[in-house]
Structure formats: structure tokens, C-alpha cells
Amino acid sequence: MKQKLILIISVVIGLFAAFLTRSYLTAKDNEIARMKADFYSRNKKIAVIGAKRAIPSGTILTMEDIGGFEVLESAVKDHAVRTEDILLLLNRKTVRALSADAPIFWTDIEGGDPTSRGLAADIKQRMRAISVNVSGAASVSGMVKPNDHVDVLGTFSFPSKTVQGEMELVTLTMLQDVLVLATGRETAKSRLLSDLRMPASYNTVTLEVTPREAEMLVFAEQIKGRISLALRNPDDIYFEKTLPRVDFQMIQSEIESLNTYRQQQLLRKRAAD
């Protein structure tokens, strides 16, 4: 009986020892796993944009100035410019000198991270952003997109100059070569980030204008004027100085000369080609 008791106690002690050993090994395995995870997290590398050469403060960055680098994520946190944001960095100005082969941080760039500041970061100094209502043909069938340049035309009911007490429709060019900041809620940045193939539909266009021009556009809409946009070639900076107000009388008197002028221009172009 005594021998059986000793055997049972030995088995229990053995099982308890095995349990303790297993628990110890499991704890050690978990500790090693945590250490490995911590090591990898501290030594994880990410792709960022860096300076290929020493870059002075005030430089407008081009592809010749920047390149891709791998650095420890723990060393740069979330402040370095990632490689996927390279297009957001191009043509931006540096606010401090950059060292060669060093990561570029958004704090090194004028205006900072464009994705965190919204549309306001895109507005130039002393300019304003204002939205005008457009639709359909008024926005060139929805083909106007952010970063395009347009002329702004307005059509209004004015007191007639020839018939007292009557109103007449008049169209005039209000502004020329205006930058489009957004169409609807879509900006150049949001379009780039979402990689949209087709522009979203919209009823408003946001333009970059001076404070005085903003007042004029607001007034034009308040008097129920109809705003239309004429899309321009972005490289065309020509300014028409003597554009007339167009009314029915003007169309009647000028339509023939306008067509004659157009034909002459087409003939000259064909002859040059």
C-alpha cells in the first residue's frame, strides 16, 4: 500500500513538473515572439522621398532633385514624404535647406502636407477661392476639371439702351484666364489620390480669383445672372483687351464680320500648313 502511494505521489509530482515546464516554455515562447515583433517594428523599413543632392532653401523641386530611399519607419514616423506622394511634392518650394541623401519631410515644404490642409493650401497668397453655379453646356459639357484655365462669361438682363422701360439680355466676358481649383467637391489632389478615370458630375466650379473679382462674381449671381465658362489652352496667356458687350443688336450687326474674320484665319492657317 505504501509503495502504491509513493508511486501515485511520484506521478503527480511528475505531471506537475511537466505542467510547470510547459508553462515556462510557453511564456518564454511568447516573450521571444513579443521581442521579435518589437524588433521588426523598430527596424521596419519604408520607402520615402529624399534629396538626391544638397538643395538650397526656396528651391522649386523637380524630378532631378528627388529620389526614392528606404529608411527605418521608427526614424521618420509619419512626417516623411512617402514615395506614393511624389506627385504632390513636385513643383513645391522648400522652406529650408535639404541635405543630400536625407529624407524630405512635409515640414521642409512650403504649405506642409497638402492632404491635411484641404483646398485652402492650394490658394495662392492674396487670392481667394469662390464657387459659382454651372451646369451642362455652361461648364463645357462637364469637361472642365481642376487645374484647367477658363474665361468667365456672364449673361444678364440689363435695362435697354434703346427702348425705355424694357430689359434686354447682354453677355460679356467678366474674367479671363482663371484657374479652376475644384469641380464640385473634386480637387486636383483628390482626383490624383483617388485615381479617377472619369470626372464626377458637378454643378459648381471653384475658381481662384482676387477679392475684388470675388465680389463681382457674387453680385453677378445675386442678380440672377447666368455664368458660363470658356475652356482655354493652359499655355495660352493672351488677353483680349476690347471684348464688346453682346446683345441681340450686336449679333445682328457683327455676325457677318465675325464669320469673315474666322474664314480668313482658317485660310491663313491652312496656307501655313
C-alpha positions as CSV (number, residue, x, y, z in Angstrom):
1,M,0.0,0.0,0.0
2,K,2.8,2.3,0.9
3,Q,4.6,1.6,-2.4
4,K,1.4,2.5,-4.3
5,L,1.1,5.8,-2.5
6,I,4.7,6.6,-3.3
7,L,4.1,5.8,-6.9
8,I,1.0,8.0,-7.1
9,I,2.8,10.9,-5.5
10,S,5.7,10.5,-7.9
11,V,3.3,10.5,-10.9
12,V,1.5,13.6,-9.5
13,I,4.9,15.4,-9.0
14,G,6.0,14.4,-12.5
15,L,2.8,15.8,-14.0
16,F,3.1,19.0,-12.0
17,A,6.7,19.4,-13.1
18,A,5.7,18.8,-16.7
19,F,2.9,21.4,-16.4
20,L,5.4,23.9,-14.9
21,T,7.9,23.2,-17.6
22,R,5.3,23.6,-20.3
23,S,4.0,26.8,-18.8
24,Y,7.6,28.2,-18.5
25,L,8.4,27.3,-22.2
26,T,5.1,28.8,-23.4
27,A,5.9,32.0,-21.5
28,K,9.4,32.1,-23.0
29,D,8.0,31.5,-26.5
30,N,5.5,34.3,-26.0
31,E,8.3,36.6,-24.7
32,I,10.5,35.8,-27.7
33,A,7.6,36.4,-30.1
34,R,7.0,39.8,-28.5
35,M,10.7,40.6,-28.7
36,K,10.8,39.6,-32.3
37,A,7.7,41.7,-33.1
38,D,9.2,44.7,-31.3
39,F,12.5,44.3,-33.1
40,Y,10.8,44.1,-36.5
41,S,8.6,47.1,-35.8
42,R,11.6,49.1,-34.7
43,N,13.6,48.0,-37.7
44,K,10.8,48.1,-40.4
45,K,11.9,50.0,-43.5
46,I,9.6,52.2,-45.6
47,A,10.1,53.9,-49.0
48,V,10.3,57.7,-48.7
49,I,11.3,60.6,-50.9
50,G,14.8,62.1,-50.3
51,A,17.1,64.7,-51.8
52,K,19.5,63.5,-54.4
53,R,21.8,66.4,-53.7
54,A,22.1,69.4,-51.3
55,I,19.1,71.6,-52.1
56,P,19.0,75.3,-51.0
57,S,16.0,76.8,-49.3
58,G,13.5,78.3,-51.7
59,T,14.1,75.7,-54.4
60,I,11.1,74.5,-56.6
61,L,11.5,70.7,-56.6
62,T,11.7,68.7,-59.8
63,M,12.3,65.1,-60.6
64,E,16.1,65.9,-60.9
65,D,16.2,66.9,-57.3
66,I,14.5,64.0,-55.6
67,G,14.6,60.2,-55.5
68,G,13.4,57.1,-53.5
69,F,15.1,55.9,-50.4
70,E,14.5,53.2,-47.8
71,V,14.7,54.3,-44.1
72,L,13.6,52.9,-40.7
73,E,10.0,53.7,-40.1
74,S,10.8,54.5,-36.5
75,A,13.3,57.1,-37.5
76,V,10.9,59.2,-39.6
77,K,7.5,58.5,-38.0
78,D,4.6,59.8,-40.2
79,H,6.3,63.1,-41.2
80,A,8.4,62.0,-44.2
81,V,7.1,62.2,-47.7
82,R,6.2,58.7,-48.9
83,T,7.0,57.6,-52.4
84,E,3.3,57.3,-53.3
85,D,3.0,61.1,-52.7
86,I,5.8,62.1,-55.1
87,L,3.4,63.9,-57.5
88,L,2.1,66.0,-54.5
89,L,5.8,67.1,-53.9
90,L,6.7,68.1,-57.4
91,N,6.8,71.9,-58.1
92,R,6.6,72.6,-54.4
93,K,9.0,75.1,-52.7
94,T,11.4,74.2,-49.9
95,V,11.4,76.4,-46.8
96,R,14.8,75.2,-45.5
97,A,18.0,73.7,-47.0
98,L,17.9,69.9,-47.6
99,S,20.9,67.6,-47.1
100,A,21.9,65.1,-49.8
101,D,20.6,61.6,-49.4
102,A,18.4,62.6,-46.5
103,P,14.6,62.1,-46.3
104,I,12.3,65.1,-47.1
105,F,9.7,65.9,-44.5
106,W,6.5,67.9,-45.1
107,T,7.8,70.4,-42.6
108,D,10.6,71.2,-45.2
109,I,8.0,72.2,-47.8
110,E,6.0,75.4,-48.1
111,G,2.4,74.8,-47.1
112,G,3.2,71.4,-45.5
113,D,1.3,68.2,-46.2
114,P,-1.4,69.1,-48.8
115,T,-3.6,66.1,-47.9
116,S,-4.1,67.5,-44.4
117,R,-4.9,71.1,-45.2
118,G,-7.7,70.8,-47.8
119,L,-8.3,73.2,-50.6
120,A,-7.0,76.2,-48.6
121,A,-3.4,75.0,-49.1
122,D,-3.8,75.4,-52.9
123,I,-4.9,79.0,-52.8
124,K,-2.1,81.4,-53.7
125,Q,-1.2,84.3,-51.4
126,R,-3.6,87.3,-51.7
127,M,-6.1,85.2,-53.8
128,R,-9.5,83.8,-52.9
129,A,-11.5,80.7,-53.8
130,I,-15.1,81.2,-54.7
131,S,-17.7,78.7,-56.1
132,V,-20.0,79.6,-59.0
133,N,-23.0,77.6,-60.2
134,V,-22.7,76.0,-63.6
135,S,-24.2,73.0,-65.3
136,G,-24.2,71.3,-68.7
137,A,-23.1,73.4,-71.5
138,A,-22.2,76.2,-69.1
139,S,-19.2,74.1,-67.9
140,V,-18.2,72.9,-71.4
141,S,-20.4,69.8,-71.0
142,G,-18.6,68.9,-67.7
143,M,-15.2,68.7,-69.4
144,V,-13.7,71.4,-67.2
145,K,-11.5,69.8,-64.5
146,P,-9.3,71.1,-61.6
147,N,-6.2,73.0,-62.7
148,D,-7.8,74.0,-66.0
149,H,-7.9,77.6,-67.1
150,V,-11.1,79.3,-68.2
151,D,-12.7,82.6,-69.2
152,V,-15.8,83.5,-67.1
153,L,-18.7,84.9,-69.1
154,G,-21.9,86.3,-67.7
155,T,-25.4,86.8,-69.2
156,F,-27.6,89.4,-67.6
157,S,-30.9,91.3,-68.0
158,F,-30.0,95.0,-68.3
159,P,-32.2,98.0,-68.9
160,S,-32.4,98.6,-72.6
161,K,-30.4,101.5,-74.0
162,T,-32.8,101.9,-77.0
163,V,-36.2,101.2,-75.6
164,Q,-37.0,102.9,-72.3
165,G,-38.5,100.7,-69.6
166,E,-37.6,97.5,-71.4
167,M,-35.0,94.9,-70.4
168,E,-32.5,93.2,-72.7
169,L,-30.1,90.3,-72.4
170,V,-26.4,91.1,-72.5
171,T,-23.5,88.7,-72.5
172,L,-20.0,89.9,-71.6
173,T,-16.6,88.4,-70.7
174,M,-16.1,89.1,-67.0
175,L,-12.7,87.4,-66.3
176,Q,-10.0,85.8,-68.5
177,D,-7.5,83.1,-67.8
178,V,-8.9,82.0,-64.4
179,L,-7.6,78.9,-62.6
180,V,-10.1,76.2,-61.7
181,L,-9.4,74.9,-58.2
182,A,-12.2,72.4,-57.9
183,T,-15.2,71.0,-59.7
184,G,-17.9,70.1,-57.3
185,R,-16.0,68.6,-54.3
186,E,-13.2,67.2,-56.5
187,T,-9.8,69.0,-56.4
188,A,-6.6,68.2,-58.3
189,K,-5.3,66.4,-55.2
190,S,-8.4,64.3,-54.5
191,R,-8.5,63.4,-58.2
192,L,-4.9,62.3,-58.1
193,L,-5.3,60.3,-54.8
194,S,-8.4,58.5,-55.9
195,D,-7.0,57.9,-59.5
196,L,-10.4,58.6,-61.1
197,R,-10.6,57.8,-64.8
198,M,-13.8,59.8,-65.4
199,P,-14.6,63.1,-63.7
200,A,-17.5,63.1,-61.3
201,S,-20.6,65.2,-62.2
202,Y,-20.8,68.6,-60.7
203,N,-23.0,71.7,-60.5
204,T,-20.4,74.1,-59.1
205,V,-16.9,75.2,-60.0
206,T,-14.5,76.8,-57.6
207,L,-12.3,79.5,-59.1
208,E,-9.1,81.2,-57.8
209,V,-9.8,85.0,-58.0
210,T,-8.8,88.3,-56.4
211,P,-11.0,89.7,-53.6
212,R,-12.5,92.3,-56.0
213,E,-13.2,89.6,-58.6
214,A,-14.9,87.5,-55.9
215,E,-17.3,90.4,-55.1
216,M,-18.1,90.8,-58.8
217,L,-19.0,87.1,-59.2
218,V,-21.1,87.1,-56.1
219,F,-23.0,90.1,-57.3
220,A,-23.5,88.6,-60.7
221,E,-25.2,85.5,-59.2
222,Q,-27.3,87.6,-56.8
223,I,-28.9,89.5,-59.8
224,K,-29.8,86.1,-61.4
225,G,-27.0,86.3,-63.9
226,R,-26.0,83.1,-65.8
227,I,-22.4,82.2,-65.5
228,S,-20.7,80.2,-68.3
229,L,-17.1,79.0,-68.7
230,A,-15.0,79.0,-71.8
231,L,-12.1,76.5,-71.6
232,R,-8.7,77.7,-72.5
233,N,-5.4,76.1,-73.6
234,P,-3.3,76.2,-70.4
235,D,-0.3,77.6,-72.4
236,D,-2.4,80.4,-73.9
237,I,-1.9,83.6,-71.8
238,Y,-3.2,86.0,-74.5
239,F,-5.5,88.6,-73.1
240,E,-8.3,90.2,-75.2
241,K,-8.5,93.9,-74.3
242,T,-11.5,95.1,-76.2
243,L,-14.2,92.4,-75.9
244,P,-17.6,94.0,-76.5
245,R,-20.9,93.5,-74.6
246,V,-23.0,91.2,-76.8
247,D,-26.7,91.8,-77.2
248,F,-29.2,91.0,-80.0
249,Q,-28.4,94.2,-81.9
250,M,-24.6,93.4,-81.8
251,I,-25.2,89.9,-83.1
252,Q,-27.2,91.2,-86.0
253,S,-24.6,93.8,-86.9
254,E,-21.4,91.8,-86.2
255,I,-22.2,88.2,-87.2
256,E,-21.1,88.6,-90.8
257,S,-17.8,90.3,-90.0
258,L,-17.1,87.6,-87.3
259,N,-17.6,84.8,-89.8
260,T,-15.5,86.6,-92.4
261,Y,-12.7,87.0,-89.8
262,R,-12.9,83.3,-88.9
263,Q,-12.7,82.2,-92.5
264,Q,-9.6,84.4,-93.1
265,Q,-7.9,82.9,-90.0
266,L,-8.7,79.4,-91.2
267,L,-7.3,80.1,-94.7
268,R,-4.1,81.6,-93.3
269,K,-3.7,78.5,-91.1
270,R,-4.2,76.1,-94.0
271,A,-1.8,78.1,-96.1
272,A,0.8,77.9,-93.4
273,D,0.4,74.2,-93.0
